Amino acid sequence: MHVTYEKRLLRVLDHVYDHLDGDLSLDELADVAALSRFHFHRVFTAVTGETVAQFTRRVRLTRAANELVLTDAPLDQVARICGYPNPKSFARAFREHFAQTPSAFRARGLPAPALRLNEHGDYEMYDVSITELPARRIAGIAHKGDYMEVGRAFETAATSLAAQGHGARMGNMVGVYYDDPSSKPADELQSFAALVVDDDAEVTPPLQVQTLLGGKYAVLRYVGPYAGLAEAYSYLFGEWLPGSGEEPRDQPPYEFYENTPMDTKPEDLVTLISVALK
C-alpha cells in the first residue's frame, strides 16, 4: 500500500488513543485521515481487519477494563474517560463485549493463579518450563511509558506491517520489556511492541527490525488479563529463578502472545514470558 495511506491510518490510530472521550465517529476519523467517508472505511477495514466501529469500541472497552481493575475510579468516571457519557450505554456495551457487567468485572478483580503440582511433588503458582526457543525476527515500534499502555504501539506496528503488504505473513505479537517496572517511574519504562515476520520481509519506517536470540529459555505460561502479568513476573524472578539453579543471560525478557484481545476474552489470553538462560 502506498506510504501515504499508511501515514493516514497511523494518524487515525493516534487520534483514537488520544481522544477516547471524544468524537470517534466515522465522519470524524475520515476527516483525520483526509479521505472520503466511503474510501476511508474500506481502506481501514481492508488493512486492519476490523471496521472502524469495531476498532474504536474495542480500544475504549479495553481501556475501561484496565481502569476497572487497576484503579478505584467510580463507574461513571470510567465511562466518561472511555467515551461513554451515559453510564447505561457503557454498561450495555461492556456486558456485550466481556459477558459481564462493569461492576462484576471489577468485583472479580484479577484471577488468582491455580496451584499446580510439579514433577517434584511441589505446588507451583505458574507453569514454568525450560526449553529451547528458535531465533525470531520481529518488526515493531519502540514504546516509552507505562507497560499497560503499550497496546497503542502494537496497533501501530500491526497497521504499518499490513499497510506495507505483510498482513498475510505477520506472525504472533511479541513484546520486549527492557526495564523492571519497580525500578523507575512508569513514564520512563522502555519496551518494544512487535510482530514476528519472515526473514525476507522488507519493512520500512516507522517500523524497526530486531532479532530475538534463540537458545535455552525459562518460559512461564500465564493465562489471564495483562494486568496480572506483574504478579507472574514477581513469581518468575522472585521465587522460581532463585530456586532453579539457573542463571539468566544478559538480555531482556520478552512476551510471546498466543492470542490477542481482538478476539479473545481477558481471562483466556495466553502469554508466554520468556527469559534467556545461560
C-alpha positions as CSV (number, residue, x, y, z in Angstrom):
1,M,0.0,0.0,0.0
2,H,1.2,3.5,-0.8
3,V,3.1,5.1,2.1
4,T,0.5,8.0,2.2
5,Y,-2.2,5.6,3.2
6,E,0.0,4.1,5.9
7,K,0.6,7.5,7.4
8,R,-3.1,8.4,7.2
9,L,-4.1,5.2,9.1
10,L,-1.4,5.8,11.7
11,R,-2.7,9.3,12.2
12,V,-6.2,7.8,12.8
13,L,-4.8,5.4,15.4
14,D,-3.1,8.2,17.3
15,H,-6.2,10.2,17.2
16,V,-8.3,7.4,18.6
17,Y,-5.9,6.7,21.5
18,D,-5.6,10.4,22.3
19,H,-9.4,11.1,22.2
20,L,-11.1,8.1,23.7
21,D,-13.5,10.5,25.4
22,G,-14.2,12.5,22.2
23,D,-15.9,12.2,18.9
24,L,-14.7,9.0,17.2
25,S,-17.4,8.8,14.6
26,L,-16.7,7.6,11.1
27,D,-17.1,11.1,9.7
28,E,-14.6,12.5,12.3
29,L,-12.0,9.8,11.6
30,A,-12.4,10.1,7.9
31,D,-11.5,13.8,8.3
32,V,-8.5,12.9,10.3
33,A,-7.4,10.5,7.5
34,A,-8.2,13.2,4.9
35,L,-10.2,10.6,2.9
36,S,-13.8,10.4,1.9
37,R,-16.1,8.6,4.4
38,F,-16.6,5.7,1.9
39,H,-13.0,5.3,0.9
40,F,-11.7,5.6,4.5
41,H,-13.9,2.9,5.8
42,R,-12.9,0.5,3.0
43,V,-9.2,1.1,3.4
44,F,-9.3,0.9,7.2
45,T,-11.2,-2.4,7.2
46,A,-9.1,-3.9,4.5
47,V,-5.8,-3.1,6.3
48,T,-6.8,-3.7,9.9
49,G,-9.3,-6.5,9.6
50,E,-11.8,-4.5,11.7
51,T,-14.5,-2.0,10.9
52,V,-13.9,1.5,12.4
53,A,-16.7,0.9,14.9
54,Q,-15.3,-2.4,16.0
55,F,-11.9,-0.9,16.5
56,T,-13.0,2.1,18.5
57,R,-15.3,0.0,20.6
58,R,-12.5,-2.5,21.4
59,V,-10.0,0.2,22.3
60,R,-12.4,2.0,24.5
61,L,-13.6,-1.1,26.3
62,T,-10.0,-2.4,26.8
63,R,-9.1,0.9,28.4
64,A,-12.2,0.6,30.6
65,A,-11.3,-2.9,31.7
66,N,-7.9,-1.7,32.8
67,E,-9.4,1.2,34.6
68,L,-11.8,-1.1,36.5
69,V,-9.1,-3.5,37.6
70,L,-6.2,-1.0,38.3
71,T,-8.0,2.0,39.7
72,D,-10.8,2.8,42.2
73,A,-12.4,5.4,39.8
74,P,-16.2,5.5,40.0
75,L,-18.0,3.7,37.2
76,D,-19.4,6.9,35.8
77,Q,-15.9,8.4,35.6
78,V,-14.6,5.3,33.9
79,A,-17.4,5.5,31.4
80,R,-16.7,9.2,30.6
81,I,-13.0,8.8,30.1
82,C,-13.6,5.9,27.7
83,G,-16.2,7.8,25.6
84,Y,-19.5,6.8,27.2
85,P,-21.2,9.8,28.7
86,N,-24.2,7.7,29.5
87,P,-23.4,5.0,32.2
88,K,-26.2,2.8,31.0
89,S,-24.8,2.7,27.4
90,F,-21.4,2.0,28.9
91,A,-22.7,-0.9,31.0
92,R,-24.6,-2.4,28.0
93,A,-21.5,-2.2,25.7
94,F,-19.2,-3.6,28.4
95,R,-21.6,-6.5,29.0
96,E,-21.9,-7.3,25.3
97,H,-18.1,-7.3,24.9
98,F,-17.0,-9.1,28.2
99,A,-20.1,-11.0,29.0
100,Q,-20.4,-9.4,32.4
101,T,-21.2,-6.0,33.9
102,P,-18.5,-3.5,34.8
103,S,-19.3,-3.9,38.5
104,A,-19.0,-7.7,38.3
105,F,-15.7,-7.4,36.3
106,R,-14.3,-5.1,39.0
107,A,-15.5,-7.2,41.9
108,R,-13.9,-10.3,40.4
109,G,-10.6,-8.5,40.1
110,L,-7.5,-10.3,38.8
111,P,-8.0,-14.1,38.9
112,A,-5.6,-15.9,41.3
113,P,-3.4,-18.5,39.5
114,A,-4.4,-22.1,40.2
115,L,-1.8,-24.1,42.1
116,R,-0.4,-27.0,40.1
117,L,1.6,-30.0,41.2
118,N,5.1,-30.1,39.6
119,E,7.2,-33.1,38.8
120,H,8.9,-33.0,42.2
121,G,5.5,-33.2,44.0
122,D,5.6,-29.5,45.0
123,Y,2.8,-27.0,44.3
124,E,3.6,-24.1,42.0
125,M,1.6,-21.0,41.1
126,Y,2.5,-21.0,37.4
127,D,3.6,-23.4,34.8
128,V,7.3,-22.8,34.1
129,S,9.4,-24.9,31.7
130,I,12.9,-24.8,30.4
131,T,13.0,-25.2,26.7
132,E,15.0,-24.3,23.5
133,L,13.5,-21.5,21.6
134,P,14.3,-20.5,18.0
135,A,15.7,-17.2,16.9
136,R,12.8,-14.8,15.9
137,R,12.9,-11.8,13.6
138,I,10.5,-9.2,14.7
139,A,9.4,-5.8,13.4
140,G,7.8,-3.2,15.6
141,I,7.7,0.1,17.3
142,A,9.6,1.4,20.4
143,H,7.4,2.4,23.3
144,K,8.3,4.7,26.2
145,G,5.8,4.8,29.1
146,D,3.5,2.6,31.2
147,Y,3.6,-1.0,30.1
148,M,-0.2,-1.1,30.4
149,E,-0.4,1.4,27.6
150,V,1.8,-0.5,25.1
151,G,-1.3,-1.6,23.2
152,R,-1.1,1.6,21.2
153,A,2.4,0.6,19.9
154,F,1.1,-2.8,19.0
155,E,-1.7,-1.3,17.0
156,T,0.7,0.9,15.1
157,A,3.1,-2.0,14.4
158,A,0.4,-4.2,13.1
159,T,-1.2,-1.5,11.0
160,S,2.1,-0.5,9.4
161,L,3.0,-4.1,8.6
162,A,-0.4,-4.6,7.0
163,A,-0.1,-1.3,5.1
164,Q,3.3,-2.3,3.8
165,G,1.9,-5.5,2.4
166,H,2.8,-8.0,5.1
167,G,-0.6,-8.6,6.5
168,A,-0.9,-12.2,5.4
169,R,2.6,-13.1,6.6
170,M,2.5,-11.5,10.1
171,G,3.2,-13.9,13.0
172,N,2.3,-13.6,16.7
173,M,2.7,-10.4,18.7
174,V,5.9,-10.1,20.8
175,G,6.7,-7.6,23.5
176,V,10.3,-6.9,24.7
177,Y,10.4,-5.3,28.1
178,Y,13.8,-3.6,29.0
179,D,13.0,-2.3,32.5
180,D,11.8,-3.6,35.8
181,P,8.6,-1.6,36.5
182,S,9.7,-1.2,40.1
183,S,13.0,0.3,39.1
184,K,11.8,3.6,37.6
185,P,8.7,5.8,37.1
186,A,6.1,4.3,34.7
187,D,6.6,7.1,32.1
188,E,10.3,6.2,31.7
189,L,9.8,2.5,31.0
190,Q,11.2,1.2,27.7
191,S,9.7,-1.6,25.6
192,F,9.3,-2.7,22.0
193,A,6.0,-3.8,20.6
194,A,6.4,-6.0,17.6
195,L,5.2,-9.0,15.5
196,V,7.1,-11.9,14.2
197,V,8.0,-11.5,10.5
198,D,9.6,-13.6,7.8
199,D,13.4,-13.4,7.4
200,D,12.9,-11.9,3.9
201,A,10.2,-9.4,4.8
202,E,11.3,-5.9,3.8
203,V,9.9,-3.4,6.3
204,T,10.4,0.4,6.3
205,P,10.0,3.1,9.0
206,P,8.3,3.7,11.3
207,L,9.0,0.0,11.9
208,Q,12.3,-1.2,13.3
209,V,13.6,-4.8,13.0
210,Q,15.2,-6.8,15.8
211,T,16.3,-10.4,16.2
212,L,15.4,-12.3,19.4
213,L,18.3,-14.8,20.0
214,G,17.4,-18.4,20.2
215,G,18.7,-20.9,22.8
216,K,17.8,-22.0,26.3
217,Y,14.9,-20.2,28.0
218,A,12.7,-20.4,31.0
219,V,9.1,-19.9,29.8
220,L,6.3,-19.1,32.2
221,R,2.8,-19.7,30.7
222,Y,0.4,-17.1,32.0
223,V,-3.4,-17.2,31.4
224,G,-5.5,-14.1,32.1
225,P,-5.7,-10.3,31.8
226,Y,-2.5,-8.5,31.0
227,A,-2.9,-6.5,34.2
228,G,-2.0,-9.7,36.1
229,L,1.4,-10.1,34.4
230,A,3.2,-8.2,37.1
231,E,2.5,-10.9,39.7
232,A,3.7,-13.6,37.2
233,Y,7.0,-11.7,36.8
234,S,7.4,-11.5,40.6
235,Y,7.0,-15.2,40.9
236,L,9.3,-16.0,38.0
237,F,12.2,-13.7,39.1
238,G,11.5,-13.8,42.9
239,E,10.7,-17.5,43.5
240,W,11.3,-19.7,40.5
241,L,14.6,-18.4,39.2
242,P,16.4,-18.3,42.6
243,G,15.3,-21.9,43.4
244,S,16.0,-23.3,39.9
245,G,19.8,-23.2,39.9
246,E,19.6,-21.4,36.6
247,E,21.3,-18.1,35.6
248,P,19.7,-15.6,33.2
249,R,21.5,-14.3,30.2
250,D,22.1,-10.6,29.9
251,Q,19.2,-9.8,27.7
252,P,15.7,-8.5,28.4
253,P,12.7,-10.9,28.8
254,Y,10.1,-11.0,26.1
255,E,6.4,-11.9,26.0
256,F,5.1,-14.1,23.2
257,Y,1.3,-13.7,22.8
258,E,-0.5,-16.9,21.7
259,N,-3.7,-14.9,21.1
260,T,-4.9,-11.3,21.2
261,P,-7.6,-9.1,22.8
262,M,-9.0,-8.5,19.3
263,D,-10.9,-11.8,19.5
264,T,-10.2,-13.3,23.0
265,K,-11.7,-12.6,26.4
266,P,-9.3,-11.2,29.0
267,E,-9.5,-14.4,31.1
268,D,-8.5,-16.5,28.1
269,L,-5.4,-14.5,27.0
270,V,-2.3,-16.7,26.9
271,T,1.1,-15.0,27.4
272,L,4.5,-16.8,27.4
273,I,7.1,-14.9,29.4
274,S,10.5,-15.9,28.1
275,V,13.7,-15.4,30.0
276,A,17.0,-16.4,28.3
277,L,19.2,-18.7,30.4
278,K,23.0,-19.3,30.3
